[in-house]
């Protein structure tokens, strides 16, 4: 009895407090299906009532009825409790709070509503970007943003069932109820685990390595399963992407991303919003990004949305790990080339989290056979190692001082339920120093010595700070300050001496390239009514570049492009809305203004997708794109100069332009999917510096470089096909690309149309993965038809007696040849183990199992030609094949604590 008396006293006192503090107001209004938010605004504006509330609490609630001279207390007590809302009065202000609703949770009370929520990792509490949320039975849905938030419109009722999926995680099913649907829903996703009992429950698993169908030319990557693929010693993000259709994969020593036959520099690669300008370690062998630092990867092979700009081919958008909000975790990885570690830990009792990862090659300490093979391939490709048997190639040739390292740091903090602050840092660097002699002997007598000195040092730096806020269930914004930098310094020189120690030939090449990019990004997402999803914002970029190329003491590009600086302001907006229940339109633009050129740039975006059935979708996209920071391509048969970043101008180097037209369909049902896209793109504004070597009149027997500037364009079209199948523990896919890429350069072959250097008509990739409770097995097979080889014209110079004394390289006259077809089989096997303290796997990867010798390219046989001429003979072996890796095994170990 005493307990009930206390309760009654509390209720009476609460009601008395409300009555005493509320102003005396008489309300006379009529409401006909009026939203509660509009009723509240009416009370504020007309009756001067002070009310505080959460948008999510009143969203979707409507009020009906006629009220005549109702007191404010009676009015609120009438309209709020039936809607599950209570209120309190504090200092004359009415505060709306969630109340109890005595209703049947299976009986819908709201229809055609918007559901707002956040998707997180159940174990770490980390927000999951690009998760897919849809109503059960409806193929359309919403995608979470970078902070894991979503707003799903046109949900049939507040008792509907939602299905949530994210690559590498178990699918989750959420049953709404009239109370839950009014709040911000927090959905936790559990990572997929392999268990024999699940082999027959294919529909409940979402651990495919790749996923298509979200947007035109978009593919999502499951970073948790990258370890299942064969690797070249190191888990490699970009090399995994090369197994997708439309991304060239027929070179195991390159992590470049040639998307739909365009060079890697035409792609925008983002890590937590800042640009990565150099994508590799070890001259292209390994990706610049540590896979331990990556949470999510989204690949756009073309037709990307208006929020992306500054590139003309594709986009790779990488989201870094935020850390663990619940408990610390630690990992280690080891292979034949490098070691890595990572740490994830909570901050301030789970309000924040930190991620730290570090990777370093130990090739300057331990030189494994794998490293020697890779380094020799680099040497041969760079024209710095001869292949003549009478050259003394001692161990010093394979003992360079080389190493690479990278570090990632990310701190994320939930300032409030609506505000998130994050800071992301990335730095990677490579260092190479080597000096060696190549000695030529004849009957054990030294006849010549070639001294080679090489130095290379390059690094990437990226810093980004983001403040993001969910203002309401319909509006989200993010403000970012970012800085990206890239520095590349390279020096190479050779000196030939005869048996008397006299200098007979000297050659030097030096390269310096620096990029500093400061950016301000303001992104907004706005839901308008039930059908419109509006993205809009701005990007301000201030870029500075330094670019020097010196060959034999002569500058090889116009001095006006040595040092450049410019600002670029881009405004963008796009609206994706439903025209009908099956037809959606994506309409947008990106407008850019810059002082680098005298033009303004307007790029349209137009996309359509038609959901024919829950399993079949048609898609189409057309877009225009511009690029102001671009790499300057050098074609020099005698050296291996790296391309360098420069800015557009009004003279030789105009902004790159491209137009994409893409159409196709996607079919997906019961673990099987088929995605087919036809694409065509035209790129203008290309520039190539072609270096010829002509006889030097001041030094008989020597040559001097002459650089020709050629303007060009590419015409590319093709078809990408991706077939995926998942059955129990097995998943696999077949990717096929047919393409044709042609180039026209003003000063090459008199402006005739030529096959592009990246032209490859056919490329096929088979991928098979079998995940068992204790083992992982995988196999990949790649085939690519022959790529073109641009063979320069050679002219031999004779003296008066008809003896060849020198030669010239006319690099603007090309003969097009085709290299042999490429094919390779890779295998991988791993043993998994786990106990209460740690889990991990160890195994072996074998590249090129059947030891096929694939040819990467051909190089001018400079040393052999010059040695033959010096001996008074006619050169025969003018070019030599650059052979890729043979049978290459590698071991790996990964530990997780």
C-alpha positions, -999 to 999 in steps of 0.1 A, spaced: 0 0 0 28 23 8 45 16 -26 13 25 -45 8 56 -25 42 68 -35 35 62 -72 2 80 -70 19 109 -52 45 111 -80 20 111 -108 -1 137 -90 29 159 -84 40 156 -120 6 166 -133 5 195 -109 39 206 -120 28 206 -156 -4 225 -149 13 251 -127 42 259 -152 23 258 -185 10 292 -197 -27 297 -198 -35 294 -235 -68 287 -253 -63 267 -285 -88 266 -313 -75 247 -344 -85 221 -369 -60 195 -381 -65 172 -411 -37 147 -413 -12 174 -403 23 164 -394 32 168 -357 62 189 -366 39 214 -383 16 214 -353 46 222 -331 57 251 -353 21 264 -351 23 264 -313 56 281 -314 47 308 -339 10 315 -332 8 308 -295 44 316 -284 49 282 -268 84 271 -261 89 234 -271 121 213 -274 121 179 -291 141 154 -312 132 153 -349 133 115 -349 106 114 -322 80 133 -342 89 121 -377 60 104 -395 34 113 -369 2 131 -380 -26 148 -360 -63 149 -368 -92 166 -351 -109 198 -343 -101 216 -310 -122 245 -297 -109 267 -268 -88 238 -255 -63 246 -227 -26 238 -236 -25 211 -210 -57 193 -223 -45 198 -259 -11 181 -253 -26 154 -231 -50 146 -260 -26 145 -290 7 132 -275 0 100 -254 -17 81 -282 14 87 -303 37 73 -277 51 107 -266 53 122 -231 63 157 -220 78 175 -191 80 212 -183 112 228 -172 115 265 -166 85 272 -188 97 251 -217 79 220 -228 103 190 -235 89 161 -255 102 127 -245 95 91 -256 66 77 -237 49 43 -233 25 33 -260 0 6 -251 -5 -8 -286 -1 -41 -304 35 -41 -318 23 -62 -347 -4 -38 -357 8 -10 -380 0 26 -371 21 45 -396 24 39 -434 48 50 -461 74 63 -436 111 70 -435 133 49 -411 165 64 -399 194 44 -383 231 35 -380 249 2 -389 279 -9 -368 302 -39 -363 289 -60 -334 323 -68 -321 342 -35 -325 314 -10 -325 329 5 -357 305 22 -381 301 4 -414 299 25 -446 282 12 -477 260 -13 -459 227 -20 -478 193 -17 -461 162 -27 -479 126 -37 -471 121 -75 -472 109 -85 -507 119 -51 -523 152 -49 -542 155 -12 -537 170 2 -506 194 27 -489 232 26 -485 249 38 -453 272 68 -456 308 71 -445 296 72 -408 273 43 -411 240 63 -411 211 57 -434 176 70 -441 153 45 -458 123 61 -475 90 47 -485 89 19 -459 54 4 -463 46 4 -425 60 6 -391 58 -32 -388 78 -40 -419 108 -62 -419 142 -48 -430 171 -68 -444 206 -55 -438 237 -68 -456 274 -59 -457 302 -77 -474 319 -101 -450 291 -100 -425 261 -121 -417 228 -108 -431 206 -92 -404 168 -91 -403 151 -63 -383 114 -64 -375 101 -29 -370 74 -20 -345 54 12 -340 78 23 -312 111 13 -327 103 29 -361 102 64 -345 137 62 -331 171 60 -345 176 23 -351 210 9 -342 218 -23 -362 247 -45 -353 263 -67 -379 284 -99 -370 313 -109 -392 308 -141 -412 323 -172 -397 327 -205 -415 309 -233 -398 299 -267 -413 263 -262 -402 261 -230 -423 271 -246 -456 235 -252 -466 223 -218 -455 237 -198 -484 211 -170 -482 221 -159 -447 258 -153 -455 272 -122 -472 309 -131 -473 314 -128 -510 347 -112 -519 331 -89 -543 296 -75 -549 280 -56 -578 247 -41 -586 247 -10 -563 254 17 -589 266 17 -625 301 3 -628 304 0 -591 320 -30 -573 323 -34 -535 353 -53 -520 352 -75 -489 386 -67 -473 382 -95 -447 386 -122 -474 417 -108 -492 439 -133 -474 421 -161 -493 437 -150 -526 471 -160 -539 496 -132 -533 531 -122 -542 544 -124 -506 521 -96 -494 484 -92 -491 477 -66 -518 446 -45 -522 452 -32 -557 464 -66 -570 431 -81 -558 412 -54 -577 430 -66 -609 409 -98 -608 378 -77 -616 366 -72 -652 378 -40 -668 409 -37 -646 440 -50 -663 456 -79 -644 481 -95 -668 513 -83 -650 521 -99 -616 549 -73 -610 526 -42 -612 500 -30 -588 489 -2 -611 452 2 -618 446 4 -655 408 7 -656 391 2 -689 424 7 -708 433 40 -693 465 46 -673 465 45 -635 470 83 -633 435 88 -648 420 73 -616 411 91 -584 423 71 -554 410 83 -520 419 72 -485 395 87 -459 388 116 -483 424 126 -492 441 118 -525 468 92 -529 491 103 -557 514 73 -559 499 38 -556 528 15 -552 559 4 -533 590 -11 -549 585 5 -584 550 -9 -588 554 -44 -572 532 -37 -541 503 -15 -533 510 16 -513 481 9 -489 484 -15 -460 454 -38 -461 453 -39 -422 443 -2 -423 413 -7 -446 377 -11 -437 359 -6 -470 367 -3 -507 343 10 -534 355 8 -570 338 29 -598 351 17 -632 335 47 -649 304 69 -648 311 79 -612 288 104 -594 290 142 -592 306 141 -557 338 127 -573 359 148 -597 393 156 -609 399 124 -629 387 111 -662 386 73 -658 377 57 -625 375 61 -587 388 39 -559 373 52 -526 389 36 -495 376 40 -460 402 33 -433 394 14 -401 382 35 -372 394 12 -345 377 -9 -319 351 10 -296 347 -20 -273 381 -37 -265 417 -36 -276 429 -59 -304 463 -65 -320 475 -83 -351 508 -93 -367 517 -104 -402 549 -118 -418 560 -129 -452 592 -133 -472 595 -95 -479 580 -76 -450 563 -75 -416 533 -56 -404 514 -49 -372 481 -32 -363 464 -20 -331 428 -11 -325 416 2 -292 388 22 -275 391 57 -262 373 74 -233 351 44 -224 341 37 -259 332 72 -270 361 70 -294 385 46 -310 420 46 -324 436 26 -352 474 23 -358 491 1 -383 527 -1 -395 544 -21 -423 581 -23 -432 601 -43 -457 632 -60 -443 648 -63 -478 677 -41 -467 684 -67 -440 674 -101 -454 674 -106 -492 652 -135 -499 651 -153 -533 617 -136 -540 632 -102 -535 661 -111 -558 637 -122 -585 616 -90 -582 647 -67 -581 662 -84 -612 629 -79 -630 630 -42 -622 666 -40 -634 659 -57 -667 628 -36 -673 648 -4 -666 674 -11 -692 701 -12 -665 712 -48 -666 726 -65 -697 719 -100 -706 752 -109 -723 770 -140 -710 804 -123 -711 793 -97 -686 804 -104 -650 772 -100 -630 785 -104 -594 764 -105 -563 766 -67 -559 741 -64 -587 715 -80 -565 725 -64 -532 709 -29 -533 701 -9 -502 663 -9 -506 634 -7 -482 598 6 -480 575 14 -451 541 29 -444 522 39 -414 484 46 -408 469 64 -378 432 71 -374 413 86 -344 375 87 -343 355 103 -315 317 105 -310 313 140 -297 276 136 -293 249 114 -307 249 136 -338 285 147 -342 316 127 -351 352 139 -354 379 119 -371 416 125 -379 434 102 -404 471 101 -412 490 81 -438 526 82 -448 546 58 -470 581 60 -483 606 40 -505 644 43 -506 668 28 -531 705 33 -533 728 11 -554 762 13 -572 778 -15 -591 802 -23 -620 796 -46 -649 828 -59 -663 832 -74 -698 861 -98 -703 876 -114 -733 899 -144 -725 899 -133 -689 912 -98 -700 890 -68 -690 880 -50 -722 854 -26 -707 838 -16 -675 804 0 -670 797 18 -637 761 23 -627 749 46 -599 712 48 -590 693 66 -563 655 68 -558 635 82 -529 597 87 -530 570 91 -505 533 98 -500 517 118 -472 480 123 -465 463 140 -436 425 145 -432 403 159 -405 365 155 -407 336 168 -387 304 151 -397 269 157 -382 235 141 -386 213 172 -382 182 151 -385 169 120 -401 169 137 -434 200 159 -434 237 149 -430 268 170 -436 306 165 -435 333 191 -435 369 180 -442 403 197 -443 429 176 -461 464 177 -473 481 153 -498 518 153 -508 539 133 -531 577 136 -537 597 116 -561 635 120 -567 654 98 -590 690 98 -603 706 74 -627 740 75 -644 763 52 -663 799 56 -673 817 33 -697 854 29 -697 878 10 -720 906 -14 -710 928 17 -703 903 33 -680 894 60 -706 857 72 -706 840 60 -738 804 69 -730 784 87 -703 747 89 -698 727 104 -670 690 109 -662 675 128 -633 639 132 -622 623 154 -596 586 156 -591 567 171 -561 530 176 -555 513 195 -526 475 194 -525 455 213 -499 417 206 -500 385 218 -484 355 195 -489 320 202 -478 295 173 -484 258 172 -478 231 145 -480 195 156 -479 163 135 -482 135 155 -497 100 140 -492 98 103 -501 115 101 -535 144 125 -536 180 119 -524 200 150 -529 238 151 -527 255 185 -530 286 203 -519 319 219 -529 355 211 -532 383 237 -531 417 224 -540 450 243 -541 478 224 -558 515 231 -564 538 210 -585 575 209 -593 586 188 -623 622 184 -636 635 160 -661 672 163 -671 688 139 -696 725 143 -702 724 177 -686 695 190 -709 661 199 -696 635 178 -714 603 198 -709 592 234 -713 605 255 -684 570 270 -679 559 236 -665 588 233 -641 569 249 -612 532 254 -612 504 264 -588 467 269 -591 433 267 -573 403 247 -584 368 253 -571 342 227 -579 305 228 -570 284 197 -574 248 185 -570 229 153 -578 194 141 -572 185 104 -573 148 100 -573 122 75 -583 101 84 -613 80 52 -607 83 23 -583 107 6 -608 124 35 -626 150 58 -610 167 88 -624 201 101 -612 206 137 -625 235 159 -615 264 181 -625 299 191 -614 310 227 -623 347 236 -619 364 270 -620 401 274 -621 427 301 -630 449 274 -645 431 279 -678 408 304 -693 378 280 -694 351 270 -670 341 234 -669 306 219 -666 302 181 -664 268 166 -665 257 133 -649 227 114 -661 219 79 -649 188 56 -652 181 22 -637 150 2 -643 142 -27 -618 124 -51 -642 120 -76 -614 134 -82 -579 163 -101 -596 168 -82 -628 179 -46 -633 187 -25 -664 212 4 -661 225 34 -682 248 63 -675 263 92 -694 288 116 -678 314 142 -686 347 145 -666 377 168 -664 412 164 -650 435 193 -641 464 175 -623 478 149 -647 509 128 -652 533 137 -680 542 106 -700 578 101 -712 586 76 -739 624 72 -739 638 39 -752 671 45 -734 659 52 -699 632 43 -674 621 78 -663 590 78 -641 560 98 -652 555 130 -632 526 151 -621 519 185 -636 490 210 -638 469 219 -669 476 252 -686 465 272 -717 494 262 -738 507 227 -743 490 208 -715 452 214 -716 429 198 -691 420 162 -698 384 156 -709 364 125 -712 329 114 -719 315 80 -706 285 61 -720 277 29 -701 248 5 -704 241 -29 -691 221 -52 -668 225 -71 -635 208 -104 -626 211 -118 -591 193 -148 -575 201 -175 -549 239 -171 -548 243 -165 -585 248 -131 -602 255 -119 -637 266 -84 -645 272 -71 -680 282 -36 -691 290 -21 -724 311 11 -722 327 36 -744 348 67 -736 367 93 -755 396 111 -738 411 143 -752 439 165 -741 465 137 -739 502 147 -742 532 125 -747 569 136 -746 587 113 -771 625 113 -767 646 105 -798 683 101 -797 702 117 -827 738 118 -835 758 144 -816 779 164 -841 801 177 -813 809 142 -800 813 116 -827 800 82 -816 776 97 -791 740 109 -793 719 137 -778 683 135 -768 656 154 -787 621 157 -772 590 160 -793 557 170 -778 527 152 -792 490 160 -785 466 131 -786 433 114 -778 420 79 -770 390 62 -782 380 32 -760 350 8 -760 344 -26 -746 323 -51 -727 328 -62 -691 312 -95 -679 312 -108 -644 296 -141 -634 296 -150 -597 285 -182 -580 284 -191 -543 275 -226 -531 281 -233 -494 318 -229 -486 327 -222 -523 326 -190 -541 340 -181 -575 337 -158 -604 346 -155 -641 354 -120 -654 358 -113 -691 366 -81 -709 366 -75 -746 379 -40 -755 394 -20 -782 415 11 -775 430 34 -802 452 64 -799 460 93 -822 491 115 -815 500 144 -837 537 137 -840 537 99 -840 534 81 -873 522 113 -889 490 114 -867 478 79 -878 454 59 -856 473 34 -836 464 7 -810 468 23 -776 497 11 -755 472 -4 -731 451 -20 -758 443 -57 -750 414 -72 -769 406 -101 -746 412 -107 -709 398 -136 -689 401 -143 -652 389 -173 -632 388 -171 -594 379 -200 -571 378 -199 -533 370 -227 -509 367 -217 -472 365 -246 -448 365 -245 -410 403 -252 -407 416 -245 -443 414 -220 -471 421 -230 -507 421 -207 -537 431 -207 -574 432 -180 -600 438 -183 -637 445 -153 -659 446 -150 -697 452 -119 -718 458 -115 -755 489 -98 -767 495 -62 -759 511 -38 -785 548 -30 -786 558 3 -801 590 -4 -819 611 27 -826 630 32 -858 667 27 -857 692 42 -882 728 32 -883 755 57 -893 785 46 -913 818 62 -919 835 67 -953 847 30 -953 811 17 -948 817 8 -911 789 14 -886 802 39 -860 769 51 -844 732 48 -845 701 70 -840 667 63 -824 638 80 -842 611 75 -816 584 93 -836 583 66 -862 568 34 -847 562 -1 -860 534 -18 -841 540 -53 -830 520 -76 -807 535 -94 -778 527 -131 -771 495 -139 -752 498 -139 -714 485 -167 -691 492 -177 -655 479 -201 -628 482 -192 -591 474 -214 -561 471 -207 -524 465 -228 -493 463 -218 -457 457 -235 -424 435 -216 -398 438 -219 -361 421 -204 -331 420 -206 -293 407 -183 -265 437 -160 -268 444 -157 -306 435 -167 -340 454 -168 -373 465 -186 -404 496 -196 -422 501 -209 -456 518 -208 -490 510 -190 -523 525 -201 -556 524 -177 -586 528 -191 -621 524 -227 -611 533 -242 -645 562 -219 -650 551 -201 -681 575 -174 -692 553 -143 -699 567 -113 -717 559 -80 -701 574 -58 -728 604 -53 -750 633 -29 -744 660 -16 -767 691 -36 -762 713 -6 -757 744 -22 -743 745 -50 -768 741 -26 -797 768 -3 -786 792 -31 -778 786 -47 -812 793 -13 -829 824 -9 -809 836 -42 -822 830 -31 -858 801 -55 -862 765 -51 -874 740 -53 -845 716 -81 -847 698 -83 -814 682 -49 -814 655 -56 -787 652 -79 -758 622 -94 -741 614 -84 -705 603 -117 -690 580 -117 -659 583 -140 -629 586 -178 -633 575 -203 -607 574 -182 -575 564 -196 -541 559 -174 -510 550 -181 -474 529 -160 -450 517 -159 -414 489 -137 -399 481 -135 -362 452 -117 -344 451 -112 -307 
